[in-house]
Every structure is written in structure tokens, then in C-alpha cells.
Amino acid sequence: MLNIVGMVFQYALLSVFLYYFIISVFGWFKRKEASASMFPPKNKFAVIVAAHNEEIVIGSIVKNLKQLNYPRDMYDILVIADNCSDKTAKVARQNGASVYERFDSVKKGKGYSLEWMFKKLFAADKIYDAICIFDADNLASPNFLLEMNKQLCMGNKVIQGYLDSKNPSDSWISGNYSISYWTSNRLFQLPRHYLGLSCALGGTGFVMAWDVLKEIGWGATCLTEDLEFSMKLVLKNMRVSWSHEAVVYDEKPLHLPQSWRQRRRWMQGHCNCAQRFLKKLILKAFRDRDKVAFDAGMYLLQPFIIVANAVNMIITGVSFLTGEKSIVLNTRTVLLALLLLILTYYSIIFVFAEGKLTKRILRYFITFPIYSLTWVPIIIHGFIDRNKNEWVHTVHTRALDITDVKSLERVS
């Protein structure tokens, strides 16, 4: 019985891992794209920063956004001070942002605050060409809006920027987070952009055309509003594009408990979205022969695949201990182990290609399998709590400017 169950798991997992590996191959080589300088600034942006008790870091991002290489009269900086009990609103105003204070003790979280802000913008006389979303702990590369302007001029409607790290060397947790993001950028996001699939919105550093938001609305208020909106787009025959040159630097958690809370929230939202959208995406994929919907469905399945792999490892271990060694030493097990090893460590090449492989980051690869294994209980925890919608705030403390980040990248 164990052999039969193990065989089913192994065939399924081999197929999935091969699918992800084949997709990643299309990100091995970067294509040469048109320069942003070829597209004069024509799009006017509403740059929205969502903030909840972020007085330590809010000033840094507002100052950073004011210094972007884009005509200053073609973008407005709008800060949502959402249920703040500190000086977030005051600091944001002092640094030159337009601040909108929101207080709602029931509808808490970023998704609700964005919904509230979009309604205000729709009701106002001022019209924008696109909306740009950041978190309060972020910093944007100087060329961010120039690159997004290029993407909009090329006909892309929803674009995710390159998700980088503000503090990769602070701890083994922030280092492993950073490795995950760099790997995802190169081997998940970029190949999907090249293949015409939908990339994943990362919650921050993304742009959406005004007409798209007006047409389909926001309505994304679960714990992973970015994933929810991504799935809505795919079901509406739209997709998320990717800009590898528009970089947003994000502060990663420093310690495992903080990381656990954040990732559990992600998994709660992910499982909730899978519960709501997976069936619709699979039906659309087969009914319309829609490769974008199929790939989006595969993305929603990803956490469950990770857990299935853990179950397979347990079954394999039990089989070995009970003397059923055939399941351990067959070809499927060897191939699965090799694929896992490749998917875990061949990303070193691409972290190097992205210019991120310092001596410290190389050392963090030693702990990367441990970090990866922590996903299993987190996914299970998130699945159990998938219908809970309580937002947990992540505290941010890294008040850097863009020159600080650039200097940190050069530290080996």
C-alpha cells in the first residue's frame, strides 16, 4: 500500500517539478529590450504608499519617490495612513506627500485601505493614466517610473517590478528571503513574461493602468490582496507583465518568529484564493485551452505540492524503516531527489548572474534548505487558518535611502 501511494505521489511530483524546471529554462538568458529612453514620459501616475504605523520608514520612501528620474509634475505621491496611532501621517506630510488618513476598526488591512483610496481617486476630478503601489518600507530605483512608462507605452496594462531586498545581509532569515526573491525574479517571473503567461503580483512595486482598474474594480481585500487581484485578472483574460529593470527594495524580516507570522499570513491568503479561484481557473484552462489560466492554477497549487512532497518524504522514510526498500531505491525516487537538488542549488548561478552573490549570501545557501523546510508547517498552519482574515502588522525599522542600499549591495 505504501509503495502504491508513494508511486502516485512521485509521478505527480516529478511532473510538477519538471513543469517548473522547463518554465525556468526560459529565464536563463535575458533578452535585450528597448531602452526606456526611447519612450518619452507620457503617463501620469498616482503613486500610492500604503502605511500602518510606519513613522520610522515613511519619510525615507517619500523622499526617495520625490527624487525619481521622472518629471515631477507627472506623478503625485499619496500616502494612506491606515488606522495609524503614531506619527506616520505627520512625517509623511513633513516630507511632501499628500496624506489620506483612514480609520476603520472593522475593515483592517492593506486590501481594504487600497479599496478606500481608489474610490476617492475615482470620485476626484484628477485623472491619472496609471496607479503605482508601494509599501512604506520600500525604496524604488531612480528609473522606476521611466521603466513603467515604457511598459505602458508598449501596451502592457499591469506590470510588476523587480522585487529586491533592502537588508539581505542582516540575518540568515533576511538572507534566505532575499535568495528566494532573486531566484523567483529570474526563474519564475522573467520566463513567464517571455512566454506570455501571467507573472505574480508581489504586493508592492507594481503598476496598473487606470482604465483596467476602472473596468474590473479592485475588490481584493483578503490577506493576500495581490494574489487575489492577479487571479481576477487572469479570469478576465488579462495578465501581469514584468519589468526586470524597475526595482523596488523591500525590507525582509530578521527573525524566524516574525518571518513565520508573515509567511503564515501569505499562506492563509493563498489557501483562501485557491479555495475561491482554483476550480474556475482549471475549468477556464481546459474549456478555453488557456495556458495562462492553467499556469495560474498551477501557481495556486504550489503550496499543496510542497506539502505533498513532504508527505512523500515521510512515506519514503517509513517504507525504508519497515524494510520496503524498493520505494527508496527506484528510478522515480532518484529522479525526484536530483530534481529537488537542482531546483534548490542551481539558482546560485542566477543569483550570481543578477549580481547578488556576495560571500555572505553564498554562506546563506547552506541554510537555504532549512529555510525551505520551514514552509511545510507554515503552509499547513495557513491552510488551517485559511478563513481567518485578521491582518498581522510586520514592524519595519530599516530607514535607509537608495544610496545606502547601493552601498550595501557592494559589501562582500
C-alpha positions in Angstrom: 0.0 0.0 0.0 2.8 2.4 0.9 4.5 1.6 -2.4 1.3 2.4 -4.4 0.7 5.7 -2.5 4.4 6.6 -2.9 4.4 5.8 -6.6 1.3 8.1 -7.2 3.0 10.9 -5.2 6.3 10.5 -7.0 4.8 10.6 -10.5 2.7 13.6 -9.7 5.6 15.5 -8.1 8.0 14.6 -10.9 5.6 16.0 -13.4 5.1 19.2 -11.4 8.9 19.7 -10.8 9.6 19.1 -14.5 7.0 21.7 -15.4 8.5 24.3 -13.2 12.0 23.4 -14.3 11.2 23.6 -18.0 9.5 27.0 -17.5 12.5 28.3 -15.6 14.8 27.5 -18.6 13.3 30.4 -20.5 14.7 32.7 -17.8 18.3 31.5 -18.2 19.1 34.2 -20.8 17.8 37.8 -20.6 16.5 39.3 -23.8 17.6 42.7 -24.9 14.7 45.1 -24.6 14.1 48.6 -25.9 15.6 51.3 -23.7 13.3 53.3 -21.5 14.8 56.5 -23.0 13.1 55.6 -26.3 9.7 56.3 -24.7 9.3 60.0 -23.6 7.3 60.4 -20.3 3.6 60.5 -21.3 1.9 58.6 -18.5 0.8 60.4 -15.3 1.0 58.3 -12.2 -0.8 58.2 -8.8 2.0 56.8 -6.6 0.2 55.3 -3.6 2.1 54.3 -0.4 0.1 52.1 2.0 1.2 52.6 5.6 0.1 51.5 9.1 2.2 52.8 12.0 5.3 53.3 9.8 6.7 56.6 11.2 10.3 55.1 11.2 10.4 54.4 7.5 7.7 56.5 5.8 9.9 59.6 5.5 12.6 57.6 3.6 10.3 56.4 0.9 8.6 59.7 0.4 12.0 61.4 -0.1 13.1 58.6 -2.3 10.0 58.9 -4.5 10.4 62.7 -4.9 13.9 62.0 -6.4 12.8 59.6 -9.2 14.1 60.3 -12.7 10.6 61.3 -14.0 9.0 64.7 -14.5 7.8 65.8 -11.0 4.6 67.2 -12.4 3.6 63.9 -13.9 3.2 61.9 -10.6 1.7 62.5 -7.3 2.8 60.9 -4.0 -0.3 59.8 -2.0 0.2 58.2 1.4 -2.6 56.2 3.1 -2.2 56.5 6.8 -4.3 53.5 7.7 -5.5 53.2 11.3 -2.3 54.8 12.5 -1.7 55.6 16.1 1.8 57.0 15.6 3.2 59.9 13.6 3.1 58.3 10.2 0.7 61.0 8.8 2.7 63.9 10.2 6.1 62.6 9.0 4.7 61.9 5.5 3.3 65.4 5.3 6.5 66.9 6.5 8.4 65.2 3.7 6.0 66.4 1.0 3.4 63.7 0.5 -0.4 64.1 0.2 -1.8 62.2 3.2 -5.1 60.5 3.4 -6.0 59.2 6.9 -8.3 56.3 7.3 -9.8 54.9 10.4 -11.9 51.7 10.4 -11.8 49.2 13.3 -13.6 46.5 11.3 -12.2 46.5 7.7 -8.5 46.3 8.5 -5.6 45.6 6.2 -4.0 46.8 3.0 -6.6 45.5 0.7 -9.4 47.5 2.3 -7.2 50.6 2.5 -6.5 50.4 -1.2 -10.2 49.9 -2.0 -11.0 53.0 0.1 -8.3 55.1 -1.7 -9.3 54.0 -5.2 -12.9 55.1 -4.5 -11.6 58.5 -3.5 -9.5 58.8 -6.7 -12.4 57.7 -8.9 -14.6 60.4 -7.3 -11.9 63.1 -7.8 -11.6 65.4 -10.8 -7.9 64.5 -11.3 -7.4 61.7 -13.9 -4.3 59.5 -14.0 -3.0 57.1 -16.6 -1.8 54.6 -14.1 -1.7 53.7 -10.4 1.6 52.7 -8.7 1.6 50.8 -5.4 4.3 50.7 -2.8 4.6 49.7 0.9 6.0 52.1 3.4 9.2 50.2 4.0 10.2 50.2 0.3 12.6 52.2 -1.8 12.4 52.5 -5.6 15.2 52.6 -8.1 15.5 56.1 -9.7 14.4 54.7 -13.1 11.3 53.0 -11.7 8.6 55.2 -13.3 10.6 55.6 -16.6 10.6 51.8 -16.9 6.9 51.6 -16.1 6.1 54.3 -18.6 7.9 52.2 -21.2 5.9 49.1 -20.3 2.6 51.1 -20.5 3.7 52.6 -23.9 4.4 49.1 -25.1 0.8 48.1 -24.4 1.2 46.3 -21.0 -1.6 47.1 -18.6 -0.5 45.6 -15.2 3.2 45.4 -14.5 5.2 44.0 -11.6 8.6 45.5 -10.8 11.7 43.6 -9.8 11.4 42.7 -6.1 14.7 43.2 -4.4 15.9 43.3 -0.8 16.9 46.2 1.4 18.6 44.2 4.0 19.9 40.9 2.6 22.9 40.7 5.0 21.1 41.4 8.3 20.4 37.8 9.3 20.1 34.3 7.9 16.3 34.8 7.6 16.6 38.0 5.6 19.3 36.4 3.6 17.2 33.4 2.7 14.2 35.6 1.9 16.4 37.6 -0.5 17.7 34.4 -2.2 14.1 33.3 -2.7 13.1 36.7 -4.2 16.1 36.9 -6.5 15.5 33.3 -7.7 11.8 34.0 -8.2 12.6 37.1 -10.2 14.9 35.3 -12.6 13.4 31.8 -12.8 9.7 32.4 -12.1 8.7 35.9 -13.1 11.0 36.6 -16.1 10.3 33.4 -18.0 6.6 33.8 -17.6 6.8 37.3 -19.0 8.8 35.9 -22.0 6.2 33.1 -22.5 3.2 35.4 -22.4 2.0 33.9 -19.1 0.9 35.9 -16.1 3.5 36.9 -13.6 2.7 37.1 -9.9 1.9 40.5 -8.3 4.2 40.8 -5.2 2.0 43.2 -3.2 4.3 46.2 -3.9 6.2 47.8 -6.7 3.6 47.3 -9.3 1.6 49.5 -11.7 -1.8 49.1 -13.2 -3.4 51.1 -15.9 -6.2 53.4 -14.8 -8.7 52.0 -17.3 -8.1 48.4 -16.1 -8.8 49.4 -12.5 -11.9 51.3 -13.6 -13.1 48.4 -15.7 -12.8 45.5 -13.3 -12.5 47.3 -9.9 -10.2 46.3 -7.1 -12.3 44.2 -4.7 -9.2 42.4 -3.4 -9.4 42.5 0.4 -8.2 39.1 1.6 -4.9 38.7 3.4 -3.1 38.4 0.0 -4.8 41.1 -2.0 -2.1 40.9 -4.6 -2.7 37.3 -5.4 -6.5 37.8 -5.3 -6.2 40.6 -7.9 -3.8 38.5 -10.0 -6.4 35.7 -10.3 -9.2 38.2 -11.1 -7.1 39.5 -14.0 -6.5 36.0 -15.4 -10.2 35.2 -15.3 -10.8 38.4 -17.2 -8.4 37.4 -19.9 -5.7 39.8 -18.7 -2.2 39.1 -17.3 0.5 40.6 -15.2 3.6 41.7 -17.1 7.1 42.0 -15.7 9.7 44.8 -15.6 13.2 43.5 -14.7 14.7 46.9 -14.7 12.2 48.7 -12.4 13.5 47.7 -9.0 11.7 48.0 -5.6 13.7 47.3 -2.5 11.7 45.7 0.3 12.6 45.1 4.0 12.8 41.4 4.8 12.1 40.0 8.3 15.1 39.4 10.5 14.0 36.6 12.8 12.1 33.3 12.4 9.0 34.2 14.5 8.5 37.4 12.6 9.0 35.5 9.3 6.7 32.7 10.4 3.8 35.2 11.1 4.3 36.9 7.8 4.5 33.8 5.7 1.6 32.2 7.6 -0.5 35.3 6.6 0.6 34.7 3.0 -0.4 31.1 3.2 -3.8 31.9 4.8 -4.5 34.2 1.9 -3.0 31.8 -0.7 -5.2 28.9 0.5 -8.2 31.2 0.6 -7.6 32.2 -3.0 -7.1 28.6 -4.0 -10.4 27.7 -2.4 -12.1 30.5 -4.4 -10.3 30.6 -7.7 -8.7 27.2 -8.5 -11.7 25.5 -9.9 -12.6 28.4 -12.1 -9.1 28.6 -13.4 -8.9 24.9 -14.2 -12.2 25.0 -15.9 -11.1 28.0 -18.0 -7.8 26.4 -18.8 -9.4 23.3 -20.3 -12.6 24.9 -21.7 -10.7 27.7 -23.5 -7.4 26.0 -23.9 -6.0 28.9 -21.9 -2.3 28.3 -21.0 -2.3 31.5 -18.8 -5.2 30.1 -16.7 -3.5 26.7 -16.4 -0.3 28.2 -15.2 -2.1 30.4 -12.7 -3.9 27.3 -11.4 -0.5 25.6 -11.1 0.7 28.6 -9.0 -2.3 28.3 -6.7 -1.4 24.6 -6.2 2.2 25.3 -5.4 1.9 25.2 -1.5 0.0 22.0 -1.6 2.7 20.5 -3.9 5.3 21.4 -1.3 3.3 19.6 1.4 2.7 16.6 -0.9 6.5 16.4 -1.3 6.9 16.4 2.5 4.3 13.6 2.7 6.2 11.7 0.0 9.4 12.1 2.1 7.6 10.7 5.1 6.2 7.7 3.2 9.7 7.0 1.8 11.2 7.2 5.3 8.5 4.9 6.7 9.0 2.4 3.9 12.7 2.3 4.4 12.3 1.7 8.2 9.8 -1.1 7.6 12.0 -2.8 5.1 10.1 -1.8 1.9 13.3 -0.5 0.3 12.0 -0.7 -3.3 10.3 2.6 -3.0 13.5 4.3 -1.9 15.9 2.9 -4.5 13.8 3.1 -7.6 14.3 5.4 -10.5 11.5 7.8 -9.6 13.0 8.4 -6.2 16.4 9.1 -7.6 15.0 11.5 -10.3 12.9 13.3 -7.7 15.9 13.7 -5.4 18.0 15.0 -8.3 15.3 17.5 -9.3 15.0 18.8 -5.8 18.7 19.2 -5.6 18.9 21.0 -8.9 15.9 23.3 -8.1 17.5 24.2 -4.7 21.0 24.9 -5.8 21.2 25.7 -9.5 19.7 29.1 -8.5 23.2 30.0 -7.2 24.2 30.5 -10.9 21.4 33.0 -11.4 21.8 34.9 -8.1 25.4 35.4 -9.4 24.0 36.4 -12.8 21.8 39.0 -11.1 24.9 40.5 -9.4 23.8 39.5 -5.9 26.2 36.6 -4.9 28.4 38.0 -2.2 30.5 35.8 0.2 27.8 36.3 2.9 25.0 35.3 0.5 26.9 32.2 -0.6 27.1 31.2 3.1 23.3 31.6 3.4 22.8 29.0 0.8 24.0 26.5 3.4 20.9 27.3 5.5 18.6 27.6 2.5 17.2 24.0 2.7 16.4 24.6 6.4 14.5 27.8 5.5 12.7 26.0 2.7 11.6 23.2 5.0 10.0 25.7 7.4 7.5 26.3 4.6 5.9 22.9 5.2 4.4 23.6 8.7 3.7 27.2 7.7 1.6 26.1 4.8 -0.3 23.6 7.0 -0.8 26.3 9.6 -2.0 28.7 6.9 -4.4 26.1 5.4 -6.0 25.5 8.8 -6.5 29.3 9.3 -7.4 30.0 5.7 -10.8 31.5 6.5 -9.4 33.8 9.2 -8.9 37.4 7.9 -7.0 39.1 10.7 -4.2 41.3 9.4 -0.9 41.0 11.3 1.3 44.0 11.0 5.0 43.5 10.2 7.2 46.0 12.0 9.8 47.8 9.8 12.9 49.5 11.1 15.3 49.9 8.2 15.2 53.7 7.4 17.7 53.7 4.5 17.9 55.8 1.4 18.7 54.5 -2.1 22.4 55.3 -1.8 22.6 53.2 1.4 21.1 50.2 -0.4 23.5 50.6 -3.3 26.5 50.6 -0.9 25.1 47.5 0.9 25.0 45.7 -2.4 28.7 46.2 -2.8 29.6 44.7 0.6 31.0 41.2 0.2 
